[in-house]
Amino acid sequence: MQLPKTKNLKVYSLRSSDQPADEGILPTEDEVKKYKMKILKLENTIHNEMDDKANNEQRKEIQEYVLSFIND
């Protein structure tokens, strides 16, 4: 599913380090700037570890990003 492209909604996306998104799902760099989106790659976390399989380091990485989004 494509990420929404609007200025009326904050859009943040945490991406795994090992799985690229399907074509057309992620916005272009120009769209990211235009709509003030944040698309971040989790350097230490692969797709299959973005749930309860994550280790403590991965959980901390995800939690820190989520908290920064909430507080932004």
PDB file with SEQRES, HELIX, SHEET and CRYST1 records, atoms N, CA, C and O in Angstrom:
SEQRES   1 A   72  MET GLN LEU PRO LYS THR LYS ASN LEU LYS VAL TYR SER          
SEQRES   2 A   72  LEU ARG SER SER ASP GLN PRO ALA ASP GLU GLY ILE LEU          
SEQRES   3 A   72  PRO THR GLU ASP GLU VAL LYS LYS TYR LYS MET LYS ILE          
SEQRES   4 A   72  LEU LYS LEU GLU ASN THR ILE HIS ASN GLU MET ASP ASP          
SEQRES   5 A   72  LYS ALA ASN ASN GLU GLN ARG LYS GLU ILE GLN GLU TYR          
SEQRES   6 A   72  VAL LEU SER PHE ILE ASN ASP                                  
HELIX    1 AA1 GLU A   29  TYR A   35  1                                   7    
HELIX    2 AA2 HIS A   47  GLU A   49  5                                   3    
HELIX    3 AA3 ASN A   56  ASN A   71  1                                  16    
SHEET    1 AA1 2 TYR A  12  ARG A  15  0                                        
SHEET    2 AA1 2 LYS A  38  LYS A  41  1                                        
CRYST1    1.000    1.000    1.000  90.00  90.00  90.00 P 1           1          
ATOM      1  N   MET A   1       0.844  -1.174   0.000  1.00  0.00           N  
ATOM      2  CA  MET A   1       0.000   0.000   0.000  1.00  0.00           C  
ATOM      3  C   MET A   1       0.888   1.235   0.000  1.00  0.00           C  
ATOM      4  O   MET A   1       1.818   1.333   0.800  1.00  0.00           O  
ATOM      5  N   GLN A   2       0.609   2.168  -0.885  1.00  0.00           N  
ATOM      6  CA  GLN A   2       1.366   3.407  -0.958  1.00  0.00           C  
ATOM      7  C   GLN A   2       1.188   4.221   0.308  1.00  0.00           C  
ATOM      8  O   GLN A   2       0.116   4.235   0.913  1.00  0.00           O  
ATOM      9  N   LEU A   3       2.266   4.903   0.702  1.00  0.00           N  
ATOM     10  CA  LEU A   3       2.156   5.825   1.825  1.00  0.00           C  
ATOM     11  C   LEU A   3       1.355   7.044   1.372  1.00  0.00           C  
ATOM     12  O   LEU A   3       1.490   7.478   0.228  1.00  0.00           O  
ATOM     13  N   PRO A   4       0.522   7.600   2.256  1.00  0.00           N  
ATOM     14  CA  PRO A   4      -0.263   8.775   1.877  1.00  0.00           C  
ATOM     15  C   PRO A   4       0.627   9.977   1.595  1.00  0.00           C  
ATOM     16  O   PRO A   4       1.658  10.163   2.241  1.00  0.00           O  
ATOM     17  N   LYS A   5       0.232  10.768   0.650  1.00  0.00           N  
ATOM     18  CA  LYS A   5       0.980  11.971   0.271  1.00  0.00           C  
ATOM     19  C   LYS A   5       0.095  13.175   0.550  1.00  0.00           C  
ATOM     20  O   LYS A   5      -0.729  13.566  -0.276  1.00  0.00           O  
ATOM     21  N   THR A   6       0.281  13.756   1.734  1.00  0.00           N  
ATOM     22  CA  THR A   6      -0.528  14.881   2.171  1.00  0.00           C  
ATOM     23  C   THR A   6       0.229  15.684   3.215  1.00  0.00           C  
ATOM     24  O   THR A   6       1.089  15.155   3.918  1.00  0.00           O  
ATOM     25  N   LYS A   7      -0.093  16.940   3.307  1.00  0.00           N  
ATOM     26  CA  LYS A   7       0.487  17.786   4.353  1.00  0.00           C  
ATOM     27  C   LYS A   7      -0.381  17.770   5.607  1.00  0.00           C  
ATOM     28  O   LYS A   7      -0.003  18.346   6.627  1.00  0.00           O  
ATOM     29  N   ASN A   8      -1.544  17.116   5.541  1.00  0.00           N  
ATOM     30  CA  ASN A   8      -2.483  17.085   6.663  1.00  0.00           C  
ATOM     31  C   ASN A   8      -2.218  15.951   7.639  1.00  0.00           C  
ATOM     32  O   ASN A   8      -2.955  15.794   8.613  1.00  0.00           O  
ATOM     33  N   LEU A   9      -1.200  15.173   7.402  1.00  0.00           N  
ATOM     34  CA  LEU A   9      -0.923  13.987   8.200  1.00  0.00           C  
ATOM     35  C   LEU A   9       0.584  13.785   8.279  1.00  0.00           C  
ATOM     36  O   LEU A   9       1.275  13.871   7.264  1.00  0.00           O  
ATOM     37  N   LYS A  10       1.093  13.519   9.467  1.00  0.00           N  
ATOM     38  CA  LYS A  10       2.515  13.198   9.586  1.00  0.00           C  
ATOM     39  C   LYS A  10       2.718  11.753   9.133  1.00  0.00           C  
ATOM     40  O   LYS A  10       2.024  10.843   9.588  1.00  0.00           O  
ATOM     41  N   VAL A  11       3.664  11.562   8.243  1.00  0.00           N  
ATOM     42  CA  VAL A  11       3.947  10.217   7.746  1.00  0.00           C  
ATOM     43  C   VAL A  11       5.379   9.851   8.102  1.00  0.00           C  
ATOM     44  O   VAL A  11       6.333  10.525   7.715  1.00  0.00           O  
ATOM     45  N   TYR A  12       5.496   8.768   8.846  1.00  0.00           N  
ATOM     46  CA  TYR A  12       6.791   8.216   9.235  1.00  0.00           C  
ATOM     47  C   TYR A  12       6.795   6.752   8.844  1.00  0.00           C  
ATOM     48  O   TYR A  12       5.775   6.072   8.955  1.00  0.00           O  
ATOM     49  N   SER A  13       7.926   6.271   8.392  1.00  0.00           N  
ATOM     50  CA  SER A  13       8.025   4.864   8.039  1.00  0.00           C  
ATOM     51  C   SER A  13       9.386   4.338   8.461  1.00  0.00           C  
ATOM     52  O   SER A  13      10.423   4.871   8.068  1.00  0.00           O  
ATOM     53  N   LEU A  14       9.367   3.302   9.254  1.00  0.00           N  
ATOM     54  CA  LEU A  14      10.601   2.604   9.623  1.00  0.00           C  
ATOM     55  C   LEU A  14      10.751   1.433   8.670  1.00  0.00           C  
ATOM     56  O   LEU A  14       9.842   0.615   8.530  1.00  0.00           O  
ATOM     57  N   ARG A  15      11.893   1.356   8.022  1.00  0.00           N  
ATOM     58  CA  ARG A  15      12.145   0.335   7.014  1.00  0.00           C  
ATOM     59  C   ARG A  15      13.218  -0.622   7.513  1.00  0.00           C  
ATOM     60  O   ARG A  15      14.188  -0.206   8.148  1.00  0.00           O  
ATOM     61  N   SER A  16      13.040  -1.889   7.226  1.00  0.00           N  
ATOM     62  CA  SER A  16      14.049  -2.881   7.615  1.00  0.00           C  
ATOM     63  C   SER A  16      15.310  -2.695   6.778  1.00  0.00           C  
ATOM     64  O   SER A  16      15.289  -2.061   5.724  1.00  0.00           O  
ATOM     65  N   SER A  17      16.397  -3.257   7.269  1.00  0.00           N  
ATOM     66  CA  SER A  17      17.678  -3.125   6.566  1.00  0.00           C  
ATOM     67  C   SER A  17      17.830  -4.117   5.417  1.00  0.00           C  
ATOM     68  O   SER A  17      18.773  -4.011   4.633  1.00  0.00           O  
ATOM     69  N   ASP A  18      16.911  -5.085   5.307  1.00  0.00           N  
ATOM     70  CA  ASP A  18      17.122  -6.146   4.308  1.00  0.00           C  
ATOM     71  C   ASP A  18      16.048  -6.262   3.233  1.00  0.00           C  
ATOM     72  O   ASP A  18      16.254  -6.983   2.258  1.00  0.00           O  
ATOM     73  N   GLN A  19      14.930  -5.596   3.366  1.00  0.00           N  
ATOM     74  CA  GLN A  19      13.847  -5.757   2.401  1.00  0.00           C  
ATOM     75  C   GLN A  19      13.506  -4.430   1.733  1.00  0.00           C  
ATOM     76  O   GLN A  19      13.012  -3.522   2.401  1.00  0.00           O  
ATOM     77  N   PRO A  20      13.754  -4.295   0.450  1.00  0.00           N  
ATOM     78  CA  PRO A  20      13.348  -3.066  -0.232  1.00  0.00           C  
ATOM     79  C   PRO A  20      11.829  -3.043  -0.412  1.00  0.00           C  
ATOM     80  O   PRO A  20      11.193  -4.092  -0.523  1.00  0.00           O  
ATOM     81  N   ALA A  21      11.266  -1.858  -0.439  1.00  0.00           N  
ATOM     82  CA  ALA A  21       9.825  -1.721  -0.688  1.00  0.00           C  
ATOM     83  C   ALA A  21       9.538  -2.003  -2.155  1.00  0.00           C  
ATOM     84  O   ALA A  21      10.395  -1.807  -3.017  1.00  0.00           O  
ATOM     85  N   ASP A  22       8.329  -2.464  -2.428  1.00  0.00           N  
ATOM     86  CA  ASP A  22       7.904  -2.649  -3.815  1.00  0.00           C  
ATOM     87  C   ASP A  22       7.892  -1.297  -4.516  1.00  0.00           C  
ATOM     88  O   ASP A  22       7.729  -0.255  -3.882  1.00  0.00           O  
ATOM     89  N   GLU A  23       8.065  -1.329  -5.815  1.00  0.00           N  
ATOM     90  CA  GLU A  23       8.102  -0.101  -6.601  1.00  0.00           C  
ATOM     91  C   GLU A  23       6.815   0.701  -6.409  1.00  0.00           C  
ATOM     92  O   GLU A  23       5.712   0.155  -6.457  1.00  0.00           O  
ATOM     93  N   GLY A  24       6.978   1.994  -6.194  1.00  0.00           N  
ATOM     94  CA  GLY A  24       5.839   2.898  -6.057  1.00  0.00           C  
ATOM     95  C   GLY A  24       5.280   3.036  -4.659  1.00  0.00           C  
ATOM     96  O   GLY A  24       4.400   3.864  -4.423  1.00  0.00           O  
ATOM     97  N   ILE A  25       5.777   2.238  -3.727  1.00  0.00           N  
ATOM     98  CA  ILE A  25       5.262   2.296  -2.354  1.00  0.00           C  
ATOM     99  C   ILE A  25       5.818   3.505  -1.614  1.00  0.00           C  
ATOM    100  O   ILE A  25       5.069   4.255  -0.988  1.00  0.00           O  
ATOM    101  N   LEU A  26       7.112   3.691  -1.684  1.00  0.00           N  
ATOM    102  CA  LEU A  26       7.741   4.803  -0.979  1.00  0.00           C  
ATOM    103  C   LEU A  26       7.706   6.060  -1.843  1.00  0.00           C  
ATOM    104  O   LEU A  26       7.769   5.981  -3.070  1.00  0.00           O  
ATOM    105  N   PRO A  27       7.606   7.210  -1.200  1.00  0.00           N  
ATOM    106  CA  PRO A  27       7.608   8.455  -1.953  1.00  0.00           C  
ATOM    107  C   PRO A  27       8.991   8.752  -2.513  1.00  0.00           C  
ATOM    108  O   PRO A  27       9.993   8.218  -2.038  1.00  0.00           O  
ATOM    109  N   THR A  28       9.033   9.600  -3.518  1.00  0.00           N  
ATOM    110  CA  THR A  28      10.311  10.053  -4.062  1.00  0.00           C  
ATOM    111  C   THR A  28      10.951  11.016  -3.060  1.00  0.00           C  
ATOM    112  O   THR A  28      10.297  11.462  -2.117  1.00  0.00           O  
ATOM    113  N   GLU A  29      12.217  11.332  -3.263  1.00  0.00           N  
ATOM    114  CA  GLU A  29      12.892  12.287  -2.374  1.00  0.00           C  
ATOM    115  C   GLU A  29      12.200  13.643  -2.410  1.00  0.00           C  
ATOM    116  O   GLU A  29      12.080  14.305  -1.379  1.00  0.00           O  
ATOM    117  N   ASP A  30      11.746  14.059  -3.580  1.00  0.00           N  
ATOM    118  CA  ASP A  30      11.031  15.334  -3.694  1.00  0.00           C  
ATOM    119  C   ASP A  30       9.726  15.304  -2.904  1.00  0.00           C  
ATOM    120  O   ASP A  30       9.375  16.286  -2.249  1.00  0.00           O  
ATOM    121  N   GLU A  31       9.003  14.180  -2.961  1.00  0.00           N  
ATOM    122  CA  GLU A  31       7.753  14.051  -2.208  1.00  0.00           C  
ATOM    123  C   GLU A  31       8.012  14.041  -0.707  1.00  0.00           C  
ATOM    124  O   GLU A  31       7.243  14.618   0.061  1.00  0.00           O  
ATOM    125  N   VAL A  32       9.088  13.390  -0.289  1.00  0.00           N  
ATOM    126  CA  VAL A  32       9.449  13.372   1.136  1.00  0.00           C  
ATOM    127  C   VAL A  32       9.641  14.801   1.631  1.00  0.00           C  
ATOM    128  O   VAL A  32       9.154  15.165   2.701  1.00  0.00           O  
ATOM    129  N   LYS A  33      10.346  15.602   0.852  1.00  0.00           N  
ATOM    130  CA  LYS A  33      10.573  17.007   1.229  1.00  0.00           C  
ATOM    131  C   LYS A  33       9.273  17.805   1.189  1.00  0.00           C  
ATOM    132  O   LYS A  33       8.960  18.543   2.123  1.00  0.00           O  
ATOM    133  N   LYS A  34       8.523  17.652   0.110  1.00  0.00           N  
ATOM    134  CA  LYS A  34       7.288  18.417  -0.075  1.00  0.00           C  
ATOM    135  C   LYS A  34       6.295  18.162   1.056  1.00  0.00           C  
ATOM    136  O   LYS A  34       5.689  19.100   1.574  1.00  0.00           O  
ATOM    137  N   TYR A  35       6.126  16.906   1.438  1.00  0.00           N  
ATOM    138  CA  TYR A  35       5.140  16.531   2.450  1.00  0.00           C  
ATOM    139  C   TYR A  35       5.733  16.358   3.852  1.00  0.00           C  
ATOM    140  O   TYR A  35       5.041  15.957   4.788  1.00  0.00           O  
ATOM    141  N   LYS A  36       7.027  16.668   3.977  1.00  0.00           N  
ATOM    142  CA  LYS A  36       7.730  16.591   5.258  1.00  0.00           C  
ATOM    143  C   LYS A  36       7.586  15.213   5.917  1.00  0.00           C  
ATOM    144  O   LYS A  36       7.294  15.099   7.107  1.00  0.00           O  
ATOM    145  N   MET A  37       7.799  14.185   5.113  1.00  0.00           N  
ATOM    146  CA  MET A  37       7.740  12.802   5.587  1.00  0.00           C  
ATOM    147  C   MET A  37       9.085  12.398   6.166  1.00  0.00           C  
ATOM    148  O   MET A  37      10.101  13.043   5.910  1.00  0.00           O  
ATOM    149  N   LYS A  38       9.083  11.340   6.938  1.00  0.00           N  
ATOM    150  CA  LYS A  38      10.324  10.756   7.431  1.00  0.00           C  
ATOM    151  C   LYS A  38      10.300   9.266   7.108  1.00  0.00           C  
ATOM    152  O   LYS A  38       9.426   8.528   7.563  1.00  0.00           O  
ATOM    153  N   ILE A  39      11.266   8.847   6.322  1.00  0.00           N  
ATOM    154  CA  ILE A  39      11.424   7.448   5.935  1.00  0.00           C  
ATOM    155  C   ILE A  39      12.802   7.040   6.436  1.00  0.00           C  
ATOM    156  O   ILE A  39      13.817   7.530   5.942  1.00  0.00           O  
ATOM    157  N   LEU A  40      12.838   6.146   7.414  1.00  0.00           N  
ATOM    158  CA  LEU A  40      14.110   5.792   8.046  1.00  0.00           C  
ATOM    159  C   LEU A  40      14.395   4.310   7.940  1.00  0.00           C  
ATOM    160  O   LEU A  40      13.519   3.470   8.147  1.00  0.00           O  
ATOM    161  N   LYS A  41      15.630   4.008   7.616  1.00  0.00           N  
ATOM    162  CA  LYS A  41      16.078   2.617   7.520  1.00  0.00           C  
ATOM    163  C   LYS A  41      16.664   2.194   8.864  1.00  0.00           C  
ATOM    164  O   LYS A  41      17.517   2.882   9.424  1.00  0.00           O  
ATOM    165  N   LEU A  42      16.205   1.077   9.365  1.00  0.00           N  
ATOM    166  CA  LEU A  42      16.731   0.515  10.610  1.00  0.00           C  
ATOM    167  C   LEU A  42      18.003  -0.251  10.270  1.00  0.00           C  
ATOM    168  O   LEU A  42      17.941  -1.353   9.725  1.00  0.00           O  
ATOM    169  N   GLU A  43      19.124   0.313  10.581  1.00  0.00           N  
ATOM    170  CA  GLU A  43      20.413  -0.273  10.207  1.00  0.00           C  
ATOM    171  C   GLU A  43      20.676  -1.622  10.872  1.00  0.00           C  
ATOM    172  O   GLU A  43      21.390  -2.456  10.315  1.00  0.00           O  
ATOM    173  N   ASN A  44      20.115  -1.840  12.040  1.00  0.00           N  
ATOM    174  CA  ASN A  44      20.426  -3.058  12.804  1.00  0.00           C  
ATOM    175  C   ASN A  44      19.282  -4.058  12.849  1.00  0.00           C  
ATOM    176  O   ASN A  44      19.339  -5.026  13.607  1.00  0.00           O  
ATOM    177  N   THR A  45      18.241  -3.841  12.046  1.00  0.00           N  
ATOM    178  CA  THR A  45      17.056  -4.680  12.170  1.00  0.00           C  
ATOM    179  C   THR A  45      16.559  -5.126  10.803  1.00  0.00           C  
ATOM    180  O   THR A  45      16.280  -4.304   9.930  1.00  0.00           O  
ATOM    181  N   ILE A  46      16.454  -6.439  10.631  1.00  0.00           N  
ATOM    182  CA  ILE A  46      15.890  -6.977   9.399  1.00  0.00           C  
ATOM    183  C   ILE A  46      14.374  -7.127   9.572  1.00  0.00           C  
ATOM    184  O   ILE A  46      13.850  -7.067  10.684  1.00  0.00           O  
ATOM    185  N   HIS A  47      13.695  -7.322   8.457  1.00  0.00           N  
ATOM    186  CA  HIS A  47      12.229  -7.369   8.439  1.00  0.00           C  
ATOM    187  C   HIS A  47      11.660  -8.388   9.443  1.00  0.00           C  
ATOM    188  O   HIS A  47      10.733  -8.077  10.192  1.00  0.00           O  
ATOM    189  N   ASN A  48      12.213  -9.581   9.449  1.00  0.00           N  
ATOM    190  CA  ASN A  48      11.678 -10.636  10.314  1.00  0.00           C  
ATOM    191  C   ASN A  48      11.997 -10.436  11.789  1.00  0.00           C  
ATOM    192  O   ASN A  48      11.600 -11.247  12.626  1.00  0.00           O  
ATOM    193  N   GLU A  49      12.707  -9.365  12.111  1.00  0.00           N  
ATOM    194  CA  GLU A  49      13.008  -9.067  13.511  1.00  0.00           C  
ATOM    195  C   GLU A  49      12.332  -7.778  13.972  1.00  0.00           C  
ATOM    196  O   GLU A  49      12.686  -7.220  15.010  1.00  0.00           O  
ATOM    197  N   MET A  50      11.365  -7.314  13.200  1.00  0.00           N  
ATOM    198  CA  MET A  50      10.647  -6.087  13.556  1.00  0.00           C  
ATOM    199  C   MET A  50       9.396  -6.406  14.383  1.00  0.00           C  
ATOM    200  O   MET A  50       8.398  -5.690  14.317  1.00  0.00           O  
ATOM    201  N   ASP A  51       9.465  -7.472  15.147  1.00  0.00           N  
ATOM    202  CA  ASP A  51       8.362  -7.873  16.019  1.00  0.00           C  
ATOM    203  C   ASP A  51       8.952  -8.401  17.329  1.00  0.00           C  
ATOM    204  O   ASP A  51      10.008  -7.938  17.759  1.00  0.00           O  
ATOM    205  N   ASP A  52       8.293  -9.346  17.954  1.00  0.00           N  
ATOM    206  CA  ASP A  52       8.794  -9.844  19.239  1.00  0.00           C  
ATOM    207  C   ASP A  52      10.053 -10.697  19.115  1.00  0.00           C  
ATOM    208  O   ASP A  52      10.572 -11.172  20.124  1.00  0.00           O  
ATOM    209  N   LYS A  53      10.553 -10.899  17.893  1.00  0.00           N  
ATOM    210  CA  LYS A  53      11.814 -11.621  17.698  1.00  0.00           C  
ATOM    211  C   LYS A  53      13.031 -10.706  17.814  1.00  0.00           C  
ATOM    212  O   LYS A  53      14.168 -11.176  17.815  1.00  0.00           O  
ATOM    213  N   ALA A  54      12.792  -9.411  17.912  1.00  0.00           N  
ATOM    214  CA  ALA A  54      13.889  -8.445  18.002  1.00  0.00           C  
ATOM    215  C   ALA A  54      14.692  -8.661  19.283  1.00  0.00           C  
ATOM    216  O   ALA A  54      14.148  -9.041  20.320  1.00  0.00           O  
ATOM    217  N   ASN A  55      15.997  -8.410  19.186  1.00  0.00           N  
ATOM    218  CA  ASN A  55      16.816  -8.477  20.397  1.00  0.00           C  
ATOM    219  C   ASN A  55      16.733  -7.112  21.095  1.00  0.00           C  
ATOM    220  O   ASN A  55      16.105  -6.188  20.577  1.00  0.00           O  
ATOM    221  N   ASN A  56      17.357  -6.988  22.251  1.00  0.00           N  
ATOM    222  CA  ASN A  56      17.254  -5.753  23.032  1.00  0.00           C  
ATOM    223  C   ASN A  56      17.780  -4.537  22.278  1.00  0.00           C  
ATOM    224  O   ASN A  56      17.198  -3.456  22.372  1.00  0.00           O  
ATOM    225  N   GLU A  57      18.863  -4.695  21.537  1.00  0.00           N  
ATOM    226  CA  GLU A  57      19.425  -3.581  20.764  1.00  0.00           C  
ATOM    227  C   GLU A  57      18.443  -3.120  19.686  1.00  0.00           C  
ATOM    228  O   GLU A  57      18.252  -1.921  19.482  1.00  0.00           O  
ATOM    229  N   GLN A  58      17.825  -4.077  19.002  1.00  0.00           N  
ATOM    230  CA  GLN A  58      16.862  -3.748  17.951  1.00  0.00           C  
ATOM    231  C   GLN A  58      15.621  -3.085  18.547  1.00  0.00           C  
ATOM    232  O   GLN A  58      15.106  -2.114  17.992  1.00  0.00           O  
ATOM    233  N   ARG A  59      15.149  -3.603  19.664  1.00  0.00           N  
ATOM    234  CA  ARG A  59      13.987  -2.993  20.331  1.00  0.00           C  
ATOM    235  C   ARG A  59      14.285  -1.550  20.715  1.00  0.00           C  
ATOM    236  O   ARG A  59      13.453  -0.661  20.532  1.00  0.00           O  
ATOM    237  N   LYS A  60      15.465  -1.334  21.243  1.00  0.00           N  
ATOM    238  CA  LYS A  60      15.855   0.020  21.649  1.00  0.00           C  
ATOM    239  C   LYS A  60      15.886   0.943  20.430  1.00  0.00           C  
ATOM    240  O   LYS A  60      15.400   2.072  20.494  1.00  0.00           O  
ATOM    241  N   GLU A  61      16.456   0.466  19.320  1.00  0.00           N  
ATOM    242  CA  GLU A  61      16.514   1.263  18.100  1.00  0.00           C  
ATOM    243  C   GLU A  61      15.102   1.653  17.652  1.00  0.00           C  
ATOM    244  O   GLU A  61      14.849   2.821  17.359  1.00  0.00           O  
ATOM    245  N   ILE A  62      14.192   0.698  17.596  1.00  0.00           N  
ATOM    246  CA  ILE A  62      12.824   0.953  17.166  1.00  0.00           C  
ATOM    247  C   ILE A  62      12.124   1.887  18.147  1.00  0.00           C  
ATOM    248  O   ILE A  62      11.472   2.844  17.729  1.00  0.00           O  
ATOM    249  N   GLN A  63      12.249   1.625  19.435  1.00  0.00           N  
ATOM    250  CA  GLN A  63      11.594   2.458  20.446  1.00  0.00           C  
ATOM    251  C   GLN A  63      12.075   3.902  20.388  1.00  0.00           C  
ATOM    252  O   GLN A  63      11.273   4.825  20.532  1.00  0.00           O  
ATOM    253  N   GLU A  64      13.367   4.107  20.180  1.00  0.00           N  
ATOM    254  CA  GLU A  64      13.896   5.466  20.110  1.00  0.00           C  
ATOM    255  C   GLU A  64      13.323   6.215  18.910  1.00  0.00           C  
ATOM    256  O   GLU A  64      12.985   7.393  19.019  1.00  0.00           O  
ATOM    257  N   TYR A  65      13.213   5.542  17.770  1.00  0.00           N  
ATOM    258  CA  TYR A  65      12.617   6.184  16.595  1.00  0.00           C  
ATOM    259  C   TYR A  65      11.143   6.505  16.848  1.00  0.00           C  
ATOM    260  O   TYR A  65      10.693   7.611  16.547  1.00  0.00           O  
ATOM    261  N   VAL A  66      10.399   5.564  17.390  1.00  0.00           N  
ATOM    262  CA  VAL A  66       8.975   5.789  17.645  1.00  0.00           C  
ATOM    263  C   VAL A  66       8.783   6.957  18.608  1.00  0.00           C  
ATOM    264  O   VAL A  66       7.924   7.808  18.383  1.00  0.00           O  
ATOM    265  N   LEU A  67       9.565   7.005  19.665  1.00  0.00           N  
ATOM    266  CA  LEU A  67       9.457   8.115  20.619  1.00  0.00           C  
ATOM    267  C   LEU A  67       9.801   9.448  19.971  1.00  0.00           C  
ATOM    268  O   LEU A  67       9.154  10.457  20.249  1.00  0.00           O  
ATOM    269  N   SER A  68      10.811   9.462  19.113  1.00  0.00           N  
ATOM    270  CA  SER A  68      11.171  10.717  18.447  1.00  0.00           C  
ATOM    271  C   SER A  68      10.045  11.166  17.512  1.00  0.00           C  
ATOM    272  O   SER A  68       9.795  12.365  17.386  1.00  0.00           O  
ATOM    273  N   PHE A  69       9.362  10.222  16.856  1.00  0.00           N  
ATOM    274  CA  PHE A  69       8.233  10.562  15.993  1.00  0.00           C  
ATOM    275  C   PHE A  69       7.103  11.169  16.808  1.00  0.00           C  
ATOM    276  O   PHE A  69       6.531  12.191  16.427  1.00  0.00           O  
ATOM    277  N   ILE A  70       6.786  10.538  17.927  1.00  0.00           N  
ATOM    278  CA  ILE A  70       5.695  11.008  18.778  1.00  0.00           C  
ATOM    279  C   ILE A  70       5.972  12.411  19.298  1.00  0.00           C  
ATOM    280  O   ILE A  70       5.070  13.245  19.382  1.00  0.00           O  
ATOM    281  N   ASN A  71       7.225  12.659  19.643  1.00  0.00           N  
ATOM    282  CA  ASN A  71       7.599  13.951  20.218  1.00  0.00           C  
ATOM    283  C   ASN A  71       7.901  15.026  19.192  1.00  0.00           C  
ATOM    284  O   ASN A  71       8.161  16.172  19.560  1.00  0.00           O  
ATOM    285  N   ASP A  72       7.873  14.682  17.919  1.00  0.00           N  
ATOM    286  CA  ASP A  72       8.188  15.645  16.858  1.00  0.00           C  
ATOM    287  C   ASP A  72       7.018  16.576  16.594  1.00  0.00           C  
ATOM    288  O   ASP A  72       7.107  17.451  15.732  1.00  0.00           O  
TER     289      ASP A  72                                                      
END                                                                             
